[in-house]
């Protein structure tokens, strides 16, 4: 696929089906369409979409809960058709701008130790390894807890 021209915007409830397509393409235990529909209506969340300008297709998304001055990334996914184009970095940078504007000062996430591409990306964005959640994932794999303590 040619390099896509991507824009970023907030997810709305009507986007749940398109986000579910990305979710199913990326995860063996995907969230449901209804879960995304509910998240889009929650005032304490923000979901940012990466949208292909050519056809309006959702190329990826990132979800985040914001409580007071702290934010937690719930999920990040880029459809396999769009991977390797730097979209996840730009999407996360966009998310950070949005959550800072909403008052977030710290940001956290969990990531699989086996996901070296994500670990490298998160580290390059300033996340630090701050601990483990043993047996966090469905296959028993631990999660690395990462933080940016000052956005």
TIMIBA-248638 format. One line per 8 residues: number of its first residue (from 1); their letters; for each residue x, y, z of N, C-alpha, C, O. Coordinates in nm, 2 decimals. Layout:
BEGIN
NUM) A) X:Y:Z:X:Y:Z:X:Y:Z:X:Y:Z  ...;
end
This chain:
BEGIN
1) XXXXXXXX) 0.09:-0.12:0.00:0.00:0.00:0.00:0.09:0.12:0.00:0.19:0.13:0.07  0.05:0.23:-0.08:0.12:0.35:-0.08:0.10:0.42:0.06:0.01:0.39:0.13  0.20:0.50:0.09:0.19:0.58:0.22:0.06:0.66:0.22:0.04:0.74:0.13  -0.02:0.64:0.32:-0.14:0.70:0.34:-0.13:0.84:0.39:-0.03:0.87:0.47  -0.22:0.93:0.35:-0.23:1.07:0.41:-0.33:1.05:0.52:-0.45:1.02:0.50  -0.28:1.08:0.65:-0.36:1.05:0.77:-0.40:1.18:0.84:-0.31:1.27:0.85  -0.52:1.19:0.88:-0.56:1.30:0.97:-0.61:1.23:1.10:-0.64:1.11:1.11  -0.62:1.31:1.21:-0.65:1.26:1.34:-0.78:1.34:1.39:-0.79:1.46:1.36;
9) XXXXXXXX) -0.87:1.26:1.45:-0.99:1.32:1.51:-1.04:1.24:1.62:-0.99:1.13:1.65  -1.13:1.30:1.70:-1.19:1.23:1.81:-1.29:1.12:1.76:-1.36:1.15:1.66  -1.29:1.01:1.83:-1.39:0.91:1.79:-1.53:0.95:1.85:-1.54:1.01:1.95  -1.63:0.92:1.77:-1.77:0.94:1.81:-1.84:0.80:1.81:-1.79:0.71:1.75  -1.96:0.79:1.88:-2.02:0.66:1.88:-2.04:0.59:1.74:-2.03:0.47:1.73  -2.07:0.67:1.64:-2.09:0.61:1.51:-1.96:0.55:1.45:-1.97:0.48:1.35  -1.85:0.57:1.51:-1.72:0.51:1.46:-1.70:0.37:1.52:-1.60:0.31:1.48  -1.78:0.33:1.61:-1.76:0.20:1.68:-1.74:0.08:1.59:-1.65:0.00:1.61;
17) XXXXXXXX) -1.81:0.07:1.48:-1.80:-0.04:1.39:-1.67:-0.04:1.32:-1.60:-0.14:1.30  -1.62:0.08:1.27:-1.49:0.09:1.20:-1.38:0.06:1.30:-1.28:0.00:1.26  -1.39:0.11:1.42:-1.28:0.08:1.52:-1.28:-0.07:1.55:-1.17:-0.13:1.57  -1.40:-0.13:1.56:-1.40:-0.28:1.58:-1.33:-0.36:1.47:-1.27:-0.46:1.50  -1.34:-0.31:1.35:-1.26:-0.37:1.24:-1.11:-0.37:1.26:-1.05:-0.48:1.25  -1.06:-0.26:1.31:-0.92:-0.25:1.34:-0.89:-0.34:1.46:-0.79:-0.41:1.45  -0.97:-0.34:1.56:-0.95:-0.42:1.68:-0.94:-0.57:1.64:-0.85:-0.64:1.69  -1.03:-0.61:1.56:-1.03:-0.76:1.53:-0.92:-0.80:1.44:-0.87:-0.91:1.45;
25) XXXXXXXX) -0.87:-0.70:1.36:-0.75:-0.73:1.28:-0.62:-0.74:1.36:-0.52:-0.79:1.31  -0.62:-0.68:1.48:-0.50:-0.66:1.56:-0.49:-0.75:1.68:-0.38:-0.78:1.72  -0.60:-0.79:1.73:-0.60:-0.86:1.86:-0.67:-1.00:1.86:-0.77:-1.01:1.80  -0.61:-1.09:1.93:-0.68:-1.23:1.94:-0.80:-1.23:2.03:-0.89:-1.31:2.02  -0.80:-1.13:2.13:-0.91:-1.12:2.22:-0.96:-0.97:2.21:-0.93:-0.89:2.29  -1.04:-0.94:2.10:-1.07:-0.80:2.08:-1.19:-0.75:2.17:-1.27:-0.83:2.22  -1.19:-0.62:2.19:-1.30:-0.56:2.25:-1.42:-0.56:2.15:-1.40:-0.57:2.03  -1.54:-0.55:2.21:-1.66:-0.55:2.12:-1.69:-0.41:2.07:-1.64:-0.31:2.12;
33) XXXXXXXX) -1.77:-0.41:1.96:-1.82:-0.28:1.91:-1.89:-0.20:2.02:-1.88:-0.08:2.03  -1.97:-0.27:2.10:-2.05:-0.21:2.20:-1.95:-0.14:2.30:-1.98:-0.03:2.35  -1.84:-0.20:2.34:-1.74:-0.14:2.43:-1.69:-0.01:2.37:-1.68:0.09:2.45  -1.66:-0.01:2.24:-1.61:0.12:2.19:-1.72:0.22:2.18:-1.70:0.34:2.20  -1.84:0.18:2.15:-1.96:0.27:2.15:-1.98:0.34:2.28:-2.00:0.46:2.29  -1.97:0.26:2.39:-1.98:0.31:2.53:-1.86:0.40:2.56:-1.88:0.51:2.62  -1.74:0.36:2.52:-1.62:0.44:2.55:-1.63:0.58:2.49:-1.59:0.68:2.54  -1.69:0.59:2.37:-1.70:0.71:2.29:-1.80:0.81:2.36:-1.79:0.93:2.33;
41) XXXXXXXX) -1.88:0.76:2.45:-1.98:0.85:2.52:-1.93:0.88:2.66:-2.00:0.96:2.73  -1.82:0.83:2.71:-1.77:0.85:2.84:-1.69:0.98:2.85:-1.60:1.00:2.77  -1.73:1.07:2.93:-1.67:1.20:2.94:-1.52:1.19:2.99:-1.44:1.29:2.98  -1.49:1.08:3.05:-1.35:1.06:3.11:-1.26:0.99:3.01:-1.15:0.96:3.04  -1.30:0.97:2.89:-1.22:0.90:2.79:-1.19:1.00:2.67:-1.27:1.09:2.65  -1.09:0.97:2.60:-1.07:1.02:2.47:-1.01:0.91:2.38:-0.92:0.84:2.42  -1.07:0.89:2.27:-1.02:0.80:2.17:-0.99:0.88:2.04:-1.08:0.95:1.99  -0.87:0.87:2.00:-0.82:0.94:1.88:-0.81:0.85:1.77:-0.76:0.74:1.78;
49) XXXXXXXX) -0.87:0.88:1.65:-0.86:0.80:1.53:-0.76:0.85:1.43:-0.75:0.98:1.42  -0.69:0.76:1.37:-0.61:0.79:1.25:-0.70:0.76:1.13:-0.73:0.64:1.11  -0.73:0.85:1.05:-0.82:0.83:0.94:-0.75:0.86:0.80:-0.68:0.96:0.79  -0.76:0.77:0.71:-0.71:0.78:0.58:-0.79:0.88:0.50:-0.91:0.87:0.48  -0.72:0.99:0.46:-0.79:1.10:0.39:-0.85:1.06:0.26:-0.96:1.11:0.22  -0.79:0.96:0.20:-0.84:0.92:0.06:-0.98:0.86:0.07:-1.06:0.89:-0.02  -1.01:0.77:0.16:-1.14:0.70:0.16:-1.21:0.71:0.30:-1.32:0.65:0.31  -1.15:0.78:0.40:-1.22:0.79:0.53:-1.20:0.67:0.61:-1.26:0.66:0.72;
57) XXXXXXXX) -1.13:0.57:0.57:-1.11:0.45:0.65:-1.03:0.47:0.77:-0.94:0.55:0.77  -1.08:0.41:0.88:-1.00:0.42:1.01:-0.88:0.33:1.00:-0.89:0.21:0.99  -0.76:0.39:1.00:-0.64:0.32:0.99:-0.59:0.27:1.13:-0.52:0.17:1.14  -0.63:0.34:1.24:-0.59:0.30:1.37:-0.66:0.39:1.47:-0.73:0.48:1.44  -0.63:0.36:1.60:-0.69:0.44:1.71:-0.60:0.42:1.83:-0.52:0.33:1.84  -0.62:0.51:1.92:-0.57:0.50:2.06:-0.67:0.55:2.15:-0.74:0.65:2.13  -0.69:0.47:2.26:-0.79:0.51:2.37:-0.72:0.54:2.50:-0.61:0.49:2.53  -0.78:0.63:2.57:-0.72:0.68:2.69:-0.83:0.72:2.79:-0.92:0.79:2.76;
65) XXXXXXXX) -0.81:0.68:2.91:-0.90:0.73:3.02:-0.82:0.84:3.09:-0.70:0.84:3.11  -0.90:0.95:3.13:-0.84:1.06:3.19:-0.91:1.09:3.32:-1.03:1.11:3.32  -0.84:1.08:3.43:-0.90:1.11:3.56:-0.81:1.21:3.63:-0.69:1.18:3.67  -0.87:1.33:3.66:-0.80:1.44:3.71:-0.67:1.47:3.63:-0.69:1.50:3.51  -0.55:1.46:3.68:-0.43:1.50:3.61:-0.36:1.38:3.56:-0.24:1.39:3.52  -0.42:1.26:3.56:-0.36:1.14:3.52:-0.43:1.07:3.40:-0.56:1.07:3.40  -0.36:1.02:3.31:-0.42:0.95:3.19:-0.36:0.81:3.18:-0.24:0.79:3.21  -0.45:0.72:3.13:-0.40:0.58:3.11:-0.45:0.54:2.97:-0.56:0.54:2.94;
73) XXXXXXXX) -0.35:0.50:2.89:-0.38:0.45:2.76:-0.44:0.31:2.78:-0.38:0.22:2.84  -0.55:0.28:2.72:-0.62:0.15:2.73:-0.58:0.06:2.61:-0.57:-0.06:2.63  -0.57:0.12:2.49:-0.54:0.04:2.38:-0.49:0.12:2.26:-0.53:0.24:2.25  -0.40:0.06:2.18:-0.34:0.13:2.07:-0.35:0.02:1.96:-0.30:-0.09:1.98  -0.40:0.06:1.84:-0.40:-0.04:1.73:-0.39:0.03:1.60:-0.46:0.13:1.58  -0.31:-0.02:1.51:-0.30:0.02:1.37:-0.33:-0.10:1.28:-0.27:-0.20:1.30  -0.43:-0.08:1.19:-0.47:-0.19:1.11:-0.34:-0.24:1.03:-0.26:-0.16:0.99  -0.33:-0.37:1.01:-0.21:-0.42:0.94:-0.18:-0.36:0.81:-0.07:-0.35:0.77;
81) XXXXXXXX) -0.29:-0.32:0.74:-0.27:-0.25:0.61:-0.19:-0.12:0.62:-0.14:-0.07:0.52  -0.19:-0.06:0.74:-0.13:0.07:0.76:0.00:0.07:0.84:0.06:0.17:0.87  0.04:-0.05:0.89:0.15:-0.06:0.98:0.28:-0.03:0.90:0.29:-0.04:0.78  0.38:0.02:0.98:0.51:0.05:0.92:0.52:0.19:0.85:0.61:0.22:0.78  0.42:0.28:0.87:0.42:0.41:0.81:0.43:0.52:0.92:0.42:0.64:0.88  0.46:0.49:1.04:0.48:0.59:1.14:0.35:0.65:1.20:0.36:0.75:1.27  0.24:0.58:1.17:0.11:0.63:1.21:0.10:0.62:1.36:0.04:0.72:1.43  0.14:0.52:1.42:0.13:0.50:1.57:0.20:0.61:1.65:0.15:0.67:1.74;
89) XXXXXXXX) 0.32:0.65:1.60:0.39:0.76:1.67:0.31:0.89:1.66:0.30:0.96:1.75  0.27:0.92:1.54:0.19:1.05:1.52:0.06:1.04:1.59:0.02:1.15:1.65  0.00:0.93:1.60:-0.13:0.92:1.67:-0.10:0.94:1.82:-0.18:1.01:1.89  0.00:0.88:1.88:0.03:0.90:2.02:0.07:1.04:2.05:0.04:1.10:2.15  0.15:1.10:1.96:0.18:1.25:1.98:0.06:1.33:1.98:0.05:1.43:2.05  -0.04:1.30:1.89:-0.16:1.37:1.88:-0.24:1.35:2.01:-0.29:1.45:2.07  -0.25:1.23:2.06:-0.31:1.20:2.19:-0.25:1.28:2.30:-0.32:1.34:2.38  -0.12:1.29:2.31:-0.05:1.36:2.42:-0.09:1.51:2.41:-0.11:1.57:2.52;
97) XXXXXXXX) -0.10:1.57:2.30:-0.14:1.71:2.29:-0.28:1.72:2.34:-0.31:1.82:2.42  -0.37:1.63:2.30:-0.51:1.64:2.35:-0.52:1.63:2.50:-0.60:1.70:2.56  -0.46:1.53:2.55:-0.47:1.51:2.70:-0.41:1.61:2.78:-0.45:1.65:2.89  -0.30:1.67:2.73:-0.23:1.78:2.80:-0.33:1.90:2.81:-0.34:1.97:2.91  -0.40:1.92:2.70:-0.50:2.03:2.69:-0.61:2.01:2.79:-0.68:2.10:2.83  -0.64:1.88:2.82:-0.75:1.85:2.91:-0.70:1.84:3.06:-0.77:1.80:3.15  -0.57:1.87:3.08:-0.52:1.88:3.21:-0.43:1.77:3.26:-0.39:1.76:3.38  -0.41:1.67:3.18:-0.33:1.55:3.22:-0.18:1.59:3.23:-0.13:1.67:3.15;
105) XXXXXXXX) -0.12:1.55:3.34:0.02:1.58:3.36:0.11:1.45:3.36:0.23:1.46:3.34  0.04:1.33:3.37:0.11:1.20:3.37:0.04:1.11:3.28:-0.08:1.12:3.26  0.11:1.01:3.23:0.05:0.92:3.13:0.11:0.78:3.16:0.23:0.76:3.17  0.02:0.68:3.16:0.07:0.54:3.18:0.01:0.45:3.08:-0.09:0.48:3.01  0.07:0.33:3.07:0.02:0.22:2.98:0.08:0.09:3.02:0.18:0.09:3.10  0.02:-0.02:2.98:0.09:-0.15:2.99:0.12:-0.20:2.85:0.05:-0.17:2.76  0.23:-0.28:2.85:0.27:-0.33:2.72:0.33:-0.47:2.74:0.40:-0.50:2.85  0.32:-0.56:2.64:0.38:-0.69:2.65:0.53:-0.68:2.64:0.58:-0.61:2.55;
113) XXXXXXXX) 0.61:-0.75:2.72:0.75:-0.76:2.70:0.79:-0.81:2.56:0.90:-0.77:2.51  0.71:-0.89:2.50:0.74:-0.95:2.37:0.72:-0.85:2.26:0.76:-0.87:2.14  0.65:-0.74:2.28:0.62:-0.64:2.18:0.73:-0.54:2.17:0.72:-0.42:2.21  0.84:-0.58:2.11:0.96:-0.49:2.11:0.94:-0.36:2.03:0.99:-0.26:2.06  0.86:-0.37:1.92:0.83:-0.25:1.84:0.76:-0.15:1.93:0.79:-0.03:1.92  0.66:-0.19:2.00:0.58:-0.10:2.09:0.68:-0.04:2.20:0.67:0.07:2.23  0.75:-0.13:2.26:0.85:-0.09:2.37:0.94:0.02:2.31:0.97:0.12:2.38  1.00:0.00:2.20:1.09:0.10:2.14:1.02:0.23:2.11:1.07:0.33:2.14;
121) XXXXXXXX) 0.90:0.22:2.06:0.82:0.34:2.03:0.79:0.42:2.16:0.82:0.54:2.17  0.74:0.35:2.26:0.71:0.41:2.39:0.83:0.47:2.46:0.82:0.58:2.51  0.94:0.40:2.45:1.06:0.45:2.51:1.11:0.58:2.44:1.15:0.68:2.50  1.10:0.58:2.31:1.14:0.70:2.23:1.05:0.82:2.26:1.09:0.93:2.24  0.92:0.79:2.30:0.83:0.90:2.34:0.85:0.95:2.48:0.78:1.04:2.52  0.94:0.89:2.56:0.96:0.93:2.69:0.91:0.84:2.80:0.92:0.88:2.92  0.84:0.73:2.77:0.79:0.64:2.87:0.91:0.57:2.93:1.00:0.54:2.87  0.89:0.55:3.06:0.99:0.47:3.14:0.93:0.35:3.20:0.81:0.35:3.24;
129) XXXXXXXX) 1.01:0.24:3.20:0.96:0.11:3.26:0.96:0.13:3.41:1.06:0.16:3.48  0.84:0.11:3.47:0.82:0.14:3.62:0.77:0.01:3.69:0.74:0.02:3.81  0.77:-0.10:3.63:0.73:-0.22:3.70:0.66:-0.32:3.61:0.65:-0.31:3.49  0.61:-0.43:3.68:0.54:-0.54:3.61:0.41:-0.57:3.67:0.39:-0.55:3.79  0.32:-0.62:3.59:0.19:-0.68:3.63:0.20:-0.83:3.59:0.19:-0.86:3.47  0.23:-0.91:3.69:0.25:-1.06:3.65:0.12:-1.12:3.59:0.01:-1.09:3.63  0.14:-1.20:3.49:0.04:-1.28:3.42:-0.08:-1.19:3.38:-0.20:-1.23:3.40  -0.06:-1.07:3.33:-0.16:-0.97:3.30:-0.24:-1.01:3.18:-0.36:-0.99:3.17;
137) XXXXXXXX) -0.18:-1.06:3.07:-0.25:-1.09:2.95:-0.30:-1.23:2.95:-0.27:-1.32:3.03  -0.40:-1.25:2.85:-0.48:-1.38:2.84:-0.39:-1.50:2.83:-0.43:-1.61:2.87  -0.27:-1.49:2.78:-0.18:-1.60:2.76:-0.08:-1.62:2.88:0.01:-1.70:2.87  -0.10:-1.54:2.98:-0.02:-1.55:3.10:0.11:-1.46:3.10:0.18:-1.45:3.19  0.12:-1.38:2.99:0.24:-1.30:2.97:0.23:-1.18:3.07:0.12:-1.12:3.09  0.34:-1.14:3.13:0.34:-1.02:3.21:0.31:-0.89:3.13:0.32:-0.89:3.01  0.28:-0.78:3.20:0.27:-0.65:3.14:0.38:-0.57:3.20:0.40:-0.57:3.32  0.45:-0.49:3.12:0.54:-0.39:3.17:0.46:-0.26:3.19:0.39:-0.22:3.09;
145) XXXXXXX) 0.47:-0.20:3.30:0.40:-0.08:3.33:0.49:0.04:3.30:0.61:0.04:3.35  0.45:0.13:3.21:0.53:0.24:3.17:0.46:0.37:3.20:0.34:0.38:3.20  0.54:0.47:3.23:0.49:0.60:3.27:0.57:0.71:3.20:0.69:0.70:3.18  0.50:0.82:3.17:0.56:0.95:3.15:0.51:1.03:3.27:0.39:1.05:3.28  0.60:1.07:3.36:0.56:1.13:3.48:0.54:1.28:3.47:0.48:1.34:3.56  0.59:1.34:3.37:0.57:1.48:3.34:0.55:1.51:3.19:0.65:1.50:3.12  0.42:1.54:3.15:0.40:1.56:3.01:0.44:1.70:2.97:0.43:1.74:2.86;
end
